[in-house]
């Protein structure tokens, strides 16, 4: 188990994602939809403070922002990897 996403990234070559990448085969839309279903927009906006989650949130507008903003996308990916879905 890794202590942080940064540790995971440093130990794994993520420049060429493949079957060893825990996000391999998961689109950003799938990932975001699952997080919204699990947490809801209000809780998600509390966990990751970005406007697209707190002000009139939608999957479409959030995807547009996350695809352009690497630091925000990394936070969402990290939350996804740390979330224990039931």
Biopython code that builds the backbone (N, CA, C, O; Angstrom):
import numpy as np
from Bio.PDB.StructureBuilder import StructureBuilder

atoms = [
    (1, "UNK", "N", (0.851, -1.181, 0.000)),
    (1, "UNK", "CA", (0.000, 0.000, 0.000)),
    (1, "UNK", "C", (0.891, 1.238, 0.000)),
    (1, "UNK", "O", (1.933, 1.269, 0.656)),
    (2, "UNK", "N", (0.475, 2.232, -0.729)),
    (2, "UNK", "CA", (1.224, 3.473, -0.829)),
    (2, "UNK", "C", (0.691, 4.483, 0.187)),
    (2, "UNK", "O", (-0.507, 4.518, 0.469)),
    (3, "UNK", "N", (1.577, 5.289, 0.724)),
    (3, "UNK", "CA", (1.172, 6.312, 1.687)),
    (3, "UNK", "C", (0.517, 7.509, 1.012)),
    (3, "UNK", "O", (-0.284, 8.208, 1.633)),
    (4, "UNK", "N", (0.844, 7.746, -0.231)),
    (4, "UNK", "CA", (0.257, 8.878, -0.944)),
    (4, "UNK", "C", (0.238, 8.585, -2.438)),
    (4, "UNK", "O", (0.911, 7.681, -2.932)),
    (5, "UNK", "N", (-0.557, 9.382, -3.132)),
    (5, "UNK", "CA", (-0.606, 9.246, -4.579)),
    (5, "UNK", "C", (0.747, 9.615, -5.183)),
    (5, "UNK", "O", (1.170, 9.032, -6.181)),
    (6, "UNK", "N", (1.422, 10.590, -4.566)),
    (6, "UNK", "CA", (2.749, 10.991, -5.052)),
    (6, "UNK", "C", (3.722, 9.813, -4.956)),
    (6, "UNK", "O", (4.535, 9.602, -5.857)),
    (7, "UNK", "N", (3.640, 9.057, -3.881)),
    (7, "UNK", "CA", (4.507, 7.883, -3.737)),
    (7, "UNK", "C", (4.177, 6.853, -4.809)),
    (7, "UNK", "O", (5.073, 6.256, -5.405)),
    (8, "UNK", "N", (2.884, 6.648, -5.049)),
    (8, "UNK", "CA", (2.477, 5.728, -6.099)),
    (8, "UNK", "C", (3.051, 6.166, -7.446)),
    (8, "UNK", "O", (3.606, 5.363, -8.196)),
    (9, "UNK", "N", (2.902, 7.469, -7.735)),
    (9, "UNK", "CA", (3.377, 8.008, -9.004)),
    (9, "UNK", "C", (4.880, 7.841, -9.136)),
    (9, "UNK", "O", (5.375, 7.516, -10.215)),
    (10, "UNK", "N", (5.615, 8.061, -8.048)),
    (10, "UNK", "CA", (7.066, 7.969, -8.122)),
    (10, "UNK", "C", (7.538, 6.531, -8.311)),
    (10, "UNK", "O", (8.615, 6.303, -8.863)),
    (11, "UNK", "N", (6.760, 5.574, -7.867)),
    (11, "UNK", "CA", (7.162, 4.172, -7.984)),
    (11, "UNK", "C", (6.645, 3.493, -9.246)),
    (11, "UNK", "O", (7.057, 2.380, -9.575)),
    (12, "UNK", "N", (5.761, 4.155, -9.937)),
    (12, "UNK", "CA", (5.174, 3.573, -11.137)),
    (12, "UNK", "C", (5.340, 4.521, -12.311)),
    (12, "UNK", "O", (5.197, 5.736, -12.171)),
    (13, "UNK", "N", (5.638, 3.964, -13.445)),
    (13, "UNK", "CA", (5.763, 4.775, -14.650)),
    (13, "UNK", "C", (4.362, 5.059, -15.177)),
    (13, "UNK", "O", (3.745, 4.197, -15.802)),
    (14, "UNK", "N", (3.865, 6.254, -14.929)),
    (14, "UNK", "CA", (2.512, 6.590, -15.367)),
    (14, "UNK", "C", (2.512, 7.331, -16.701)),
    (14, "UNK", "O", (1.454, 7.731, -17.188)),
    (15, "UNK", "N", (3.703, 7.516, -17.300)),
    (15, "UNK", "CA", (3.753, 8.142, -18.618)),
    (15, "UNK", "C", (3.150, 7.226, -19.672)),
    (15, "UNK", "O", (2.597, 7.697, -20.665)),
    (16, "UNK", "N", (3.254, 5.929, -19.460)),
    (16, "UNK", "CA", (2.699, 4.937, -20.366)),
    (16, "UNK", "C", (1.726, 4.064, -19.589)),
    (16, "UNK", "O", (2.061, 2.935, -19.231)),
    (17, "UNK", "N", (0.519, 4.571, -19.322)),
    (17, "UNK", "CA", (-0.409, 3.791, -18.518)),
    (17, "UNK", "C", (-0.751, 2.483, -19.190)),
    (17, "UNK", "O", (-0.885, 2.409, -20.411)),
    (18, "UNK", "N", (-0.888, 1.467, -18.388)),
    (18, "UNK", "CA", (-1.197, 0.161, -18.908)),
    (18, "UNK", "C", (-1.921, -0.651, -17.869)),
    (18, "UNK", "O", (-2.461, -0.090, -16.916)),
    (19, "UNK", "N", (-1.948, -1.966, -18.026)),
    (19, "UNK", "CA", (-2.680, -2.827, -17.101)),
    (19, "UNK", "C", (-2.258, -2.680, -15.631)),
    (19, "UNK", "O", (-3.065, -2.965, -14.746)),
    (20, "UNK", "N", (-1.030, -2.248, -15.344)),
    (20, "UNK", "CA", (-0.586, -2.066, -13.969)),
    (20, "UNK", "C", (-1.076, -0.768, -13.341)),
    (20, "UNK", "O", (-0.986, -0.591, -12.126)),
    (21, "UNK", "N", (-1.589, 0.134, -14.161)),
    (21, "UNK", "CA", (-2.100, 1.416, -13.683)),
    (21, "UNK", "C", (-3.499, 1.196, -13.103)),
    (21, "UNK", "O", (-4.366, 0.661, -13.794)),
    (22, "UNK", "N", (-3.740, 1.598, -11.842)),
    (22, "UNK", "CA", (-5.061, 1.363, -11.246)),
    (22, "UNK", "C", (-6.191, 2.118, -11.950)),
    (22, "UNK", "O", (-7.361, 1.782, -11.771)),
    (23, "UNK", "N", (-5.854, 3.127, -12.742)),
    (23, "UNK", "CA", (-6.878, 3.868, -13.473)),
    (23, "UNK", "C", (-6.994, 3.414, -14.934)),
    (23, "UNK", "O", (-7.761, 3.993, -15.703)),
    (24, "UNK", "N", (-6.248, 2.398, -15.308)),
    (24, "UNK", "CA", (-6.280, 1.896, -16.681)),
    (24, "UNK", "C", (-7.691, 1.432, -17.037)),
    (24, "UNK", "O", (-8.284, 0.624, -16.322)),
    (25, "UNK", "N", (-8.222, 1.945, -18.141)),
    (25, "UNK", "CA", (-9.536, 1.544, -18.609)),
    (25, "UNK", "C", (-10.686, 2.327, -17.995)),
    (25, "UNK", "O", (-11.843, 2.096, -18.344)),
    (26, "UNK", "N", (-10.388, 3.247, -17.090)),
    (26, "UNK", "CA", (-11.425, 4.055, -16.447)),
    (26, "UNK", "C", (-11.355, 5.463, -17.034)),
    (26, "UNK", "O", (-10.346, 6.153, -16.892)),
    (27, "UNK", "N", (-12.418, 5.875, -17.684)),
    (27, "UNK", "CA", (-12.426, 7.222, -18.254)),
    (27, "UNK", "C", (-12.660, 8.241, -17.147)),
    (27, "UNK", "O", (-13.145, 7.906, -16.066)),
    (28, "UNK", "N", (-12.313, 9.474, -17.430)),
    (28, "UNK", "CA", (-12.542, 10.545, -16.471)),
    (28, "UNK", "C", (-14.039, 10.681, -16.181)),
    (28, "UNK", "O", (-14.427, 10.952, -15.045)),
    (29, "UNK", "N", (-14.863, 10.499, -17.183)),
    (29, "UNK", "CA", (-16.310, 10.581, -16.984)),
    (29, "UNK", "C", (-16.805, 9.464, -16.060)),
    (29, "UNK", "O", (-17.633, 9.711, -15.183)),
    (30, "UNK", "N", (-16.309, 8.248, -16.246)),
    (30, "UNK", "CA", (-16.695, 7.131, -15.376)),
    (30, "UNK", "C", (-16.265, 7.399, -13.938)),
    (30, "UNK", "O", (-17.031, 7.182, -12.998)),
    (31, "UNK", "N", (-15.058, 7.862, -13.782)),
    (31, "UNK", "CA", (-14.488, 8.151, -12.476)),
    (31, "UNK", "C", (-15.307, 9.230, -11.756)),
    (31, "UNK", "O", (-15.677, 9.058, -10.594)),
    (32, "UNK", "N", (-15.586, 10.328, -12.441)),
    (32, "UNK", "CA", (-16.328, 11.431, -11.848)),
    (32, "UNK", "C", (-17.761, 11.015, -11.512)),
    (32, "UNK", "O", (-18.272, 11.347, -10.442)),
    (33, "UNK", "N", (-18.400, 10.299, -12.413)),
    (33, "UNK", "CA", (-19.764, 9.834, -12.166)),
    (33, "UNK", "C", (-19.825, 8.957, -10.928)),
    (33, "UNK", "O", (-20.749, 9.079, -10.123)),
    (34, "UNK", "N", (-18.868, 8.093, -10.776)),
    (34, "UNK", "CA", (-18.834, 7.198, -9.594)),
    (34, "UNK", "C", (-18.627, 7.996, -8.316)),
    (34, "UNK", "O", (-19.259, 7.711, -7.299)),
    (35, "UNK", "N", (-17.754, 8.984, -8.356)),
    (35, "UNK", "CA", (-17.529, 9.816, -7.171)),
    (35, "UNK", "C", (-18.783, 10.610, -6.809)),
    (35, "UNK", "O", (-19.118, 10.728, -5.630)),
    (36, "UNK", "N", (-19.474, 11.149, -7.800)),
    (36, "UNK", "CA", (-20.697, 11.915, -7.543)),
    (36, "UNK", "C", (-21.780, 10.996, -6.972)),
    (36, "UNK", "O", (-22.496, 11.385, -6.049)),
    (37, "UNK", "N", (-21.902, 9.803, -7.503)),
    (37, "UNK", "CA", (-22.883, 8.848, -6.975)),
    (37, "UNK", "C", (-22.560, 8.476, -5.532)),
    (37, "UNK", "O", (-23.466, 8.298, -4.718)),
    (38, "UNK", "N", (-21.289, 8.359, -5.218)),
    (38, "UNK", "CA", (-20.860, 7.942, -3.880)),
    (38, "UNK", "C", (-20.964, 9.078, -2.860)),
    (38, "UNK", "O", (-21.508, 8.888, -1.773)),
    (39, "UNK", "N", (-20.447, 10.250, -3.207)),
    (39, "UNK", "CA", (-20.366, 11.371, -2.264)),
    (39, "UNK", "C", (-21.486, 12.402, -2.433)),
    (39, "UNK", "O", (-21.909, 13.017, -1.454)),
    (40, "UNK", "N", (-21.966, 12.597, -3.653)),
    (40, "UNK", "CA", (-22.867, 13.707, -3.949)),
    (40, "UNK", "C", (-22.042, 14.961, -4.200)),
    (40, "UNK", "O", (-20.890, 15.051, -3.774)),
    (41, "UNK", "N", (-22.635, 15.929, -4.894)),
    (41, "UNK", "CA", (-21.890, 17.141, -5.260)),
    (41, "UNK", "C", (-21.449, 17.937, -4.041)),
    (41, "UNK", "O", (-20.324, 18.434, -4.001)),
    (42, "UNK", "N", (-22.326, 18.064, -3.042)),
    (42, "UNK", "CA", (-21.995, 18.899, -1.877)),
    (42, "UNK", "C", (-20.777, 18.345, -1.136)),
    (42, "UNK", "O", (-19.851, 19.089, -0.812)),
    (43, "UNK", "N", (-20.783, 17.060, -0.873)),
    (43, "UNK", "CA", (-19.654, 16.439, -0.160)),
    (43, "UNK", "C", (-18.394, 16.459, -1.030)),
    (43, "UNK", "O", (-17.299, 16.714, -0.530)),
    (44, "UNK", "N", (-18.545, 16.195, -2.313)),
    (44, "UNK", "CA", (-17.401, 16.211, -3.224)),
    (44, "UNK", "C", (-16.766, 17.598, -3.257)),
    (44, "UNK", "O", (-15.541, 17.725, -3.261)),
    (45, "UNK", "N", (-17.604, 18.638, -3.282)),
    (45, "UNK", "CA", (-17.104, 20.009, -3.241)),
    (45, "UNK", "C", (-16.420, 20.340, -1.932)),
    (45, "UNK", "O", (-15.530, 21.189, -1.900)),
    (46, "UNK", "N", (-16.823, 19.679, -0.840)),
    (46, "UNK", "CA", (-16.153, 19.857, 0.445)),
    (46, "UNK", "C", (-14.804, 19.158, 0.497)),
    (46, "UNK", "O", (-13.875, 19.637, 1.147)),
    (47, "UNK", "N", (-14.699, 18.035, -0.181)),
    (47, "UNK", "CA", (-13.448, 17.272, -0.195)),
    (47, "UNK", "C", (-12.422, 17.883, -1.143)),
    (47, "UNK", "O", (-11.226, 17.909, -0.851)),
    (48, "UNK", "N", (-12.904, 18.374, -2.279)),
    (48, "UNK", "CA", (-12.035, 19.009, -3.267)),
    (48, "UNK", "C", (-12.662, 20.358, -3.592)),
    (48, "UNK", "O", (-13.654, 20.433, -4.316)),
    (49, "UNK", "N", (-12.086, 21.404, -3.059)),
    (49, "UNK", "CA", (-12.671, 22.741, -3.185)),
    (49, "UNK", "C", (-12.357, 23.373, -4.543)),
    (49, "UNK", "O", (-11.411, 24.147, -4.688)),
    (50, "UNK", "N", (-13.175, 23.020, -5.523)),
    (50, "UNK", "CA", (-13.078, 23.662, -6.831)),
    (50, "UNK", "C", (-14.497, 24.072, -7.247)),
    (50, "UNK", "O", (-15.464, 23.359, -6.979)),
    (51, "UNK", "N", (-14.601, 25.210, -7.894)),
    (51, "UNK", "CA", (-15.909, 25.796, -8.209)),
    (51, "UNK", "C", (-16.809, 24.888, -9.027)),
    (51, "UNK", "O", (-18.028, 24.926, -8.859)),
    (52, "UNK", "N", (-16.250, 24.081, -9.898)),
    (52, "UNK", "CA", (-17.111, 23.247, -10.742)),
    (52, "UNK", "C", (-17.866, 22.201, -9.924)),
    (52, "UNK", "O", (-18.817, 21.599, -10.423)),
    (53, "UNK", "N", (-17.453, 21.975, -8.665)),
    (53, "UNK", "CA", (-18.167, 21.052, -7.782)),
    (53, "UNK", "C", (-19.117, 21.779, -6.836)),
    (53, "UNK", "O", (-19.985, 21.150, -6.230)),
    (54, "UNK", "N", (-18.966, 23.084, -6.704)),
    (54, "UNK", "CA", (-19.757, 23.814, -5.711)),
    (54, "UNK", "C", (-20.753, 24.800, -6.299)),
    (54, "UNK", "O", (-21.759, 25.105, -5.657)),
    (55, "UNK", "N", (-20.507, 25.296, -7.478)),
    (55, "UNK", "CA", (-21.391, 26.303, -8.080)),
    (55, "UNK", "C", (-22.056, 25.738, -9.328)),
    (55, "UNK", "O", (-21.426, 25.601, -10.378)),
    (56, "UNK", "N", (-23.330, 25.417, -9.197)),
    (56, "UNK", "CA", (-24.111, 24.840, -10.292)),
    (56, "UNK", "C", (-23.376, 23.663, -10.949)),
    (56, "UNK", "O", (-23.099, 23.696, -12.148)),
    (57, "UNK", "N", (-23.061, 22.622, -10.161)),
    (57, "UNK", "CA", (-22.245, 21.522, -10.675)),
    (57, "UNK", "C", (-22.983, 20.641, -11.688)),
    (57, "UNK", "O", (-24.192, 20.429, -11.598)),
    (58, "UNK", "N", (-22.225, 20.147, -12.635)),
    (58, "UNK", "CA", (-22.729, 19.150, -13.583)),
    (58, "UNK", "C", (-21.543, 18.314, -14.042)),
    (58, "UNK", "O", (-20.392, 18.747, -13.969)),
    (59, "UNK", "N", (-21.837, 17.135, -14.504)),
    (59, "UNK", "CA", (-20.774, 16.260, -15.021)),
    (59, "UNK", "C", (-20.098, 16.941, -16.207)),
    (59, "UNK", "O", (-18.870, 16.957, -16.304)),
    (60, "UNK", "N", (-20.894, 17.498, -17.098)),
    (60, "UNK", "CA", (-20.345, 18.110, -18.317)),
    (60, "UNK", "C", (-19.377, 19.257, -18.012)),
    (60, "UNK", "O", (-18.266, 19.295, -18.540)),
    (61, "UNK", "N", (-19.808, 20.197, -17.150)),
    (61, "UNK", "CA", (-18.937, 21.346, -16.854)),
    (61, "UNK", "C", (-17.702, 20.906, -16.063)),
    (61, "UNK", "O", (-16.612, 21.445, -16.253)),
    (62, "UNK", "N", (-17.882, 19.929, -15.182)),
    (62, "UNK", "CA", (-16.738, 19.439, -14.409)),
    (62, "UNK", "C", (-15.724, 18.739, -15.297)),
    (62, "UNK", "O", (-14.519, 18.921, -15.126)),
    (63, "UNK", "N", (-16.198, 17.948, -16.236)),
    (63, "UNK", "CA", (-15.285, 17.276, -17.166)),
    (63, "UNK", "C", (-14.502, 18.284, -17.991)),
    (63, "UNK", "O", (-13.300, 18.127, -18.206)),
    (64, "UNK", "N", (-15.189, 19.312, -18.450)),
    (64, "UNK", "CA", (-14.527, 20.347, -19.250)),
    (64, "UNK", "C", (-13.385, 20.980, -18.450)),
    (64, "UNK", "O", (-12.282, 21.158, -18.967)),
    (65, "UNK", "N", (-13.656, 21.317, -17.190)),
    (65, "UNK", "CA", (-12.636, 21.917, -16.336)),
    (65, "UNK", "C", (-11.510, 20.929, -16.026)),
    (65, "UNK", "O", (-10.335, 21.281, -16.133)),
    (66, "UNK", "N", (-11.851, 19.718, -15.650)),
    (66, "UNK", "CA", (-10.840, 18.729, -15.254)),
    (66, "UNK", "C", (-9.935, 18.339, -16.416)),
    (66, "UNK", "O", (-8.755, 18.053, -16.209)),
    (67, "UNK", "N", (-10.464, 18.323, -17.619)),
    (67, "UNK", "CA", (-9.633, 17.976, -18.778)),
    (67, "UNK", "C", (-8.600, 19.056, -19.086)),
    (67, "UNK", "O", (-7.552, 18.772, -19.666)),
    (68, "UNK", "N", (-8.897, 20.291, -18.697)),
    (68, "UNK", "CA", (-7.972, 21.398, -18.938)),
    (68, "UNK", "C", (-7.025, 21.655, -17.767)),
    (68, "UNK", "O", (-5.990, 22.298, -17.943)),
    (69, "UNK", "N", (-7.364, 21.162, -16.578)),
    (69, "UNK", "CA", (-6.662, 21.552, -15.357)),
    (69, "UNK", "C", (-6.058, 20.324, -14.685)),
    (69, "UNK", "O", (-6.737, 19.600, -13.956)),
    (70, "UNK", "N", (-4.775, 20.104, -14.942)),
    (70, "UNK", "CA", (-4.116, 18.885, -14.470)),
    (70, "UNK", "C", (-4.120, 18.749, -12.951)),
    (70, "UNK", "O", (-4.368, 17.658, -12.437)),
    (71, "UNK", "N", (-3.847, 19.847, -12.210)),
    (71, "UNK", "CA", (-3.778, 19.737, -10.750)),
    (71, "UNK", "C", (-5.127, 19.303, -10.163)),
    (71, "UNK", "O", (-5.171, 18.538, -9.200)),
    (72, "UNK", "N", (-6.209, 19.790, -10.742)),
    (72, "UNK", "CA", (-7.538, 19.415, -10.245)),
    (72, "UNK", "C", (-7.849, 17.965, -10.613)),
    (72, "UNK", "O", (-8.404, 17.222, -9.804)),
    (73, "UNK", "N", (-7.492, 17.569, -11.824)),
    (73, "UNK", "CA", (-7.715, 16.191, -12.250)),
    (73, "UNK", "C", (-6.950, 15.218, -11.357)),
    (73, "UNK", "O", (-7.471, 14.158, -11.009)),
    (74, "UNK", "N", (-5.725, 15.566, -10.985)),
    (74, "UNK", "CA", (-4.927, 14.708, -10.101)),
    (74, "UNK", "C", (-5.593, 14.556, -8.733)),
    (74, "UNK", "O", (-5.570, 13.473, -8.148)),
    (75, "UNK", "N", (-6.187, 15.642, -8.221)),
    (75, "UNK", "CA", (-6.888, 15.564, -6.933)),
    (75, "UNK", "C", (-8.091, 14.629, -7.027)),
    (75, "UNK", "O", (-8.350, 13.848, -6.112)),
    (76, "UNK", "N", (-8.815, 14.712, -8.124)),
    (76, "UNK", "CA", (-9.980, 13.848, -8.320)),
    (76, "UNK", "C", (-9.534, 12.385, -8.463)),
    (76, "UNK", "O", (-10.149, 11.490, -7.884)),
    (77, "UNK", "N", (-8.478, 12.148, -9.224)),
    (77, "UNK", "CA", (-7.960, 10.789, -9.380)),
    (77, "UNK", "C", (-7.485, 10.226, -8.045)),
    (77, "UNK", "O", (-7.726, 9.059, -7.738)),
    (78, "UNK", "N", (-6.818, 11.044, -7.264)),
    (78, "UNK", "CA", (-6.341, 10.610, -5.950)),
    (78, "UNK", "C", (-7.513, 10.247, -5.047)),
    (78, "UNK", "O", (-7.481, 9.216, -4.376)),
    (79, "UNK", "N", (-8.538, 11.077, -5.024)),
    (79, "UNK", "CA", (-9.718, 10.775, -4.214)),
    (79, "UNK", "C", (-10.358, 9.476, -4.675)),
    (79, "UNK", "O", (-10.766, 8.659, -3.850)),
    (80, "UNK", "N", (-10.449, 9.279, -5.975)),
    (80, "UNK", "CA", (-11.031, 8.053, -6.510)),
    (80, "UNK", "C", (-10.242, 6.824, -6.025)),
    (80, "UNK", "O", (-10.827, 5.825, -5.605)),
    (81, "UNK", "N", (-8.930, 6.916, -6.091)),
    (81, "UNK", "CA", (-8.098, 5.777, -5.686)),
    (81, "UNK", "C", (-8.193, 5.509, -4.173)),
    (81, "UNK", "O", (-8.045, 4.368, -3.736)),
    (82, "UNK", "N", (-8.435, 6.536, -3.392)),
    (82, "UNK", "CA", (-8.514, 6.375, -1.941)),
    (82, "UNK", "C", (-9.910, 6.029, -1.434)),
    (82, "UNK", "O", (-10.066, 5.613, -0.286)),
    (83, "UNK", "N", (-10.911, 6.196, -2.270)),
    (83, "UNK", "CA", (-12.296, 5.941, -1.857)),
    (83, "UNK", "C", (-12.568, 4.445, -1.832)),
    (83, "UNK", "O", (-12.215, 3.709, -2.753)),
    (84, "UNK", "N", (-13.201, 4.025, -0.758)),
    (84, "UNK", "CA", (-13.629, 2.626, -0.641)),
    (84, "UNK", "C", (-15.108, 2.573, -1.021)),
    (84, "UNK", "O", (-15.983, 2.891, -0.216)),
    (85, "UNK", "N", (-15.364, 2.171, -2.245)),
    (85, "UNK", "CA", (-16.728, 2.067, -2.739)),
    (85, "UNK", "C", (-17.343, 0.773, -2.210)),
    (85, "UNK", "O", (-16.679, -0.262, -2.137)),
    (86, "UNK", "N", (-18.620, 0.849, -1.843)),
    (86, "UNK", "CA", (-19.272, -0.361, -1.325)),
    (86, "UNK", "C", (-19.950, -1.152, -2.411)),
    (86, "UNK", "O", (-20.543, -2.196, -2.136)),
]
sb = StructureBuilder()
sb.init_structure("model")
sb.init_model(0)
sb.init_chain("A")
sb.init_seg("    ")
for serial, (resi, resn, name, xyz) in enumerate(atoms, 1):
    if name == "N":
        sb.init_residue(resn, " ", resi, " ")
    sb.init_atom(name, np.array(xyz, "f"), 0.0, 1.0, " ", f" {name:<3s}", serial, name[0])
structure = sb.get_structure()
